[in-house]
Amino acid sequence: MAKALRVLGWTMGVACVAIGLFHLLGGNAALPGTADPGPTVDSFGRFMGAIFAGYGAAWIWAVRQRPVPAWAVRWLTAVFLLGGLGRVLAIAVGGRPHWFQLVLMGIELGLPPVYFWLAAADQRAHGSSVGRAGRTGERAGRTDERAARA
C-alpha cells in the first residue's frame, strides 16, 4: 500500500504541475467548452493555473519525504475533494458544464477516498507513529535525540 501511495502521489503531483502550466501558458485556449470568455477569465485561468502547478509541487514534495507524511496527504486530498465539491455546487447553481468537466469532477470525487485510505500507508510501512497533529514519530525522535545530546 505504501508503494501505491507513492505512485498515486507522484502521478497526482506531475499531472497537476503539467495541467497548471498548460493553463498558465494556454490561457483561454486551455478551457474546454468556452468560445471567447474574455480577458477577465483569461487572467483568472492563468492565475489558477499557477496555483494548481504549486498544488502539484506540494504533492511532489510530500511523496519525496521518507516516510510520506500522512498529514500532508490528508490536507492535499481535502483540497482536491473541495475542488470536486465546488464543481457539484457549480452544477447546482449554473447547470451542466462541458462533458470534460464532468469527467474531472468524477476524478475529484472518486480519488479522495483512495488517498484518505492510503494516507498513513508509508508511515505504517516505516514503523512511524502518527500523532494527533499528524506529525511522524520520526520528527518526535529527532527532538528526543536533541534533548539527549544537551
C-alpha positions as a Markdown table, in Angstrom:
| # | Residue | x | y | z |
|---|---|---|---|---|
| 1 | Met | 0.0 | 0.0 | 0.0 |
| 2 | Ala | 2.9 | 2.3 | 0.6 |
| 3 | Lys | 4.1 | 1.9 | -3.0 |
| 4 | Ala | 0.5 | 2.6 | -4.2 |
| 5 | Leu | 0.5 | 5.8 | -2.2 |
| 6 | Arg | 3.9 | 6.9 | -3.7 |
| 7 | Val | 2.9 | 6.1 | -7.3 |
| 8 | Leu | -0.5 | 7.8 | -7.0 |
| 9 | Gly | 1.1 | 10.8 | -5.2 |
| 10 | Trp | 3.8 | 11.2 | -7.9 |
| 11 | Thr | 1.1 | 10.8 | -10.6 |
| 12 | Met | -1.1 | 13.4 | -9.0 |
| 13 | Gly | 1.8 | 15.8 | -8.5 |
| 14 | Val | 3.2 | 15.6 | -12.0 |
| 15 | Ala | -0.3 | 15.7 | -13.6 |
| 16 | Cys | -1.2 | 18.8 | -11.5 |
| 17 | Val | 2.0 | 20.6 | -12.4 |
| 18 | Ala | 1.5 | 19.8 | -16.1 |
| 19 | Ile | -2.1 | 20.9 | -16.1 |
| 20 | Gly | -1.3 | 24.0 | -14.1 |
| 21 | Leu | 1.4 | 25.0 | -16.6 |
| 22 | Phe | -0.9 | 24.2 | -19.5 |
| 23 | His | -3.5 | 26.7 | -18.1 |
| 24 | Leu | -0.8 | 29.2 | -17.2 |
| 25 | Leu | 0.6 | 29.3 | -20.7 |
| 26 | Gly | -2.5 | 28.5 | -22.7 |
| 27 | Gly | -4.9 | 30.9 | -21.0 |
| 28 | Asn | -8.4 | 30.7 | -22.5 |
| 29 | Ala | -7.4 | 28.1 | -25.1 |
| 30 | Ala | -7.0 | 25.7 | -22.2 |
| 31 | Leu | -10.6 | 26.0 | -21.2 |
| 32 | Pro | -12.8 | 23.4 | -23.0 |
| 33 | Gly | -16.3 | 24.5 | -23.9 |
| 34 | Thr | -15.7 | 28.2 | -23.9 |
| 35 | Ala | -16.0 | 30.3 | -27.1 |
| 36 | Asp | -14.4 | 33.6 | -26.0 |
| 37 | Pro | -14.5 | 34.1 | -22.3 |
| 38 | Gly | -12.6 | 37.4 | -22.4 |
| 39 | Pro | -9.6 | 38.8 | -20.6 |
| 40 | Thr | -11.0 | 38.6 | -17.1 |
| 41 | Val | -11.5 | 34.8 | -17.3 |
| 42 | Asp | -8.1 | 34.6 | -19.1 |
| 43 | Ser | -6.5 | 36.3 | -16.1 |
| 44 | Phe | -8.3 | 34.1 | -13.6 |
| 45 | Gly | -7.5 | 30.9 | -15.5 |
| 46 | Arg | -3.8 | 31.8 | -15.8 |
| 47 | Phe | -3.6 | 32.6 | -12.1 |
| 48 | Met | -5.4 | 29.4 | -11.1 |
| 49 | Gly | -3.0 | 27.5 | -13.4 |
| 50 | Ala | -0.1 | 28.8 | -11.4 |
| 51 | Ile | -1.8 | 27.9 | -8.2 |
| 52 | Phe | -2.6 | 24.4 | -9.5 |
| 53 | Ala | 1.0 | 23.9 | -10.5 |
| 54 | Gly | 2.0 | 24.8 | -7.0 |
| 55 | Tyr | -0.5 | 22.4 | -5.6 |
| 56 | Gly | 1.1 | 19.7 | -7.8 |
| 57 | Ala | 4.5 | 20.7 | -6.5 |
| 58 | Ala | 3.2 | 20.2 | -2.9 |
| 59 | Trp | 2.2 | 16.6 | -3.8 |
| 60 | Ile | 5.7 | 16.0 | -5.2 |
| 61 | Trp | 7.2 | 17.4 | -2.1 |
| 62 | Ala | 5.0 | 15.2 | 0.1 |
| 63 | Val | 5.8 | 11.9 | -1.7 |
| 64 | Arg | 9.6 | 12.7 | -1.7 |
| 65 | Gln | 9.5 | 12.6 | 2.2 |
| 66 | Arg | 10.6 | 9.4 | 4.0 |
| 67 | Pro | 8.0 | 8.4 | 5.1 |
| 68 | Val | 5.3 | 10.2 | 3.3 |
| 69 | Pro | 3.6 | 12.4 | 5.9 |
| 70 | Ala | 0.0 | 11.3 | 6.4 |
| 71 | Trp | -1.0 | 14.8 | 7.5 |
| 72 | Ala | 0.2 | 16.2 | 4.2 |
| 73 | Val | -1.6 | 13.6 | 2.1 |
| 74 | Arg | -4.8 | 14.3 | 4.1 |
| 75 | Trp | -4.6 | 18.1 | 3.6 |
| 76 | Leu | -3.8 | 17.8 | -0.1 |
| 77 | Thr | -6.6 | 15.3 | -0.5 |
| 78 | Ala | -9.1 | 17.6 | 1.3 |
| 79 | Val | -8.2 | 20.5 | -1.0 |
| 80 | Phe | -8.8 | 18.2 | -4.1 |
| 81 | Leu | -12.1 | 17.0 | -2.7 |
| 82 | Leu | -13.2 | 20.6 | -2.0 |
| 83 | Gly | -12.5 | 21.3 | -5.7 |
| 84 | Gly | -14.7 | 18.5 | -6.7 |
| 85 | Leu | -17.5 | 19.7 | -4.4 |
| 86 | Gly | -17.1 | 23.1 | -5.9 |
| 87 | Arg | -17.9 | 21.5 | -9.3 |
| 88 | Val | -21.0 | 20.0 | -7.8 |
| 89 | Leu | -22.1 | 23.4 | -6.5 |
| 90 | Ala | -21.4 | 24.9 | -9.9 |
| 91 | Ile | -23.8 | 22.3 | -11.5 |
| 92 | Ala | -26.4 | 23.0 | -8.9 |
| 93 | Val | -26.2 | 26.8 | -9.5 |
| 94 | Gly | -25.5 | 27.0 | -13.2 |
| 95 | Gly | -26.4 | 23.7 | -14.8 |
| 96 | Arg | -24.4 | 21.1 | -16.7 |
| 97 | Pro | -20.9 | 22.1 | -17.9 |
| 98 | His | -18.8 | 20.8 | -20.8 |
| 99 | Trp | -18.6 | 17.0 | -20.6 |
| 100 | Phe | -14.9 | 17.1 | -19.8 |
| 101 | Gln | -15.6 | 19.0 | -16.6 |
| 102 | Leu | -17.9 | 16.1 | -15.6 |
| 103 | Val | -15.0 | 13.7 | -16.1 |
| 104 | Leu | -12.8 | 15.9 | -14.0 |
| 105 | Met | -15.4 | 16.0 | -11.3 |
| 106 | Gly | -15.7 | 12.2 | -11.2 |
| 107 | Ile | -11.9 | 12.0 | -10.7 |
| 108 | Glu | -12.0 | 14.8 | -8.0 |
| 109 | Leu | -14.8 | 13.0 | -6.1 |
| 110 | Gly | -13.6 | 9.4 | -6.7 |
| 111 | Leu | -9.9 | 9.7 | -5.8 |
| 112 | Pro | -10.1 | 11.3 | -2.4 |
| 113 | Pro | -11.4 | 8.2 | -0.6 |
| 114 | Val | -8.5 | 6.2 | -2.0 |
| 115 | Tyr | -6.0 | 8.9 | -0.8 |
| 116 | Phe | -7.6 | 9.1 | 2.6 |
| 117 | Trp | -7.4 | 5.3 | 2.9 |
| 118 | Leu | -3.7 | 5.2 | 1.8 |
| 119 | Ala | -2.7 | 8.4 | 3.7 |
| 120 | Ala | -0.7 | 6.7 | 6.5 |
| 121 | Ala | 0.4 | 3.6 | 4.5 |
| 122 | Asp | 4.0 | 4.7 | 4.1 |
| 123 | Gln | 4.3 | 5.8 | 7.8 |
| 124 | Arg | 2.9 | 2.4 | 8.8 |
| 125 | Ala | 5.4 | 0.7 | 6.5 |
| 126 | His | 8.3 | 2.6 | 8.1 |
| 127 | Gly | 7.0 | 1.9 | 11.6 |
| 128 | Ser | 6.5 | 5.6 | 12.4 |
| 129 | Ser | 3.7 | 6.6 | 14.8 |
| 130 | Val | 1.2 | 9.2 | 13.8 |
| 131 | Gly | 0.4 | 11.8 | 16.5 |
| 132 | Arg | -2.8 | 13.8 | 16.9 |
| 133 | Ala | -1.4 | 16.6 | 14.8 |
| 134 | Gly | -0.2 | 14.2 | 12.2 |
| 135 | Arg | 3.5 | 14.5 | 12.9 |
| 136 | Thr | 5.5 | 11.4 | 12.4 |
| 137 | Gly | 7.3 | 9.6 | 15.2 |
| 138 | Glu | 10.5 | 10.3 | 13.3 |
| 139 | Arg | 10.1 | 14.0 | 14.0 |
| 140 | Ala | 9.5 | 13.4 | 17.6 |
| 141 | Gly | 12.6 | 11.1 | 17.7 |
| 142 | Arg | 14.7 | 13.9 | 16.4 |
| 143 | Thr | 13.5 | 16.1 | 19.3 |
| 144 | Asp | 14.4 | 13.3 | 21.8 |
| 145 | Glu | 17.9 | 13.0 | 20.2 |
| 146 | Arg | 18.5 | 16.7 | 20.6 |
| 147 | Ala | 17.4 | 16.6 | 24.2 |
| 148 | Ala | 19.7 | 13.6 | 24.9 |
| 149 | Arg | 22.7 | 15.5 | 23.4 |
| 150 | Ala | 22.1 | 18.6 | 25.5 |
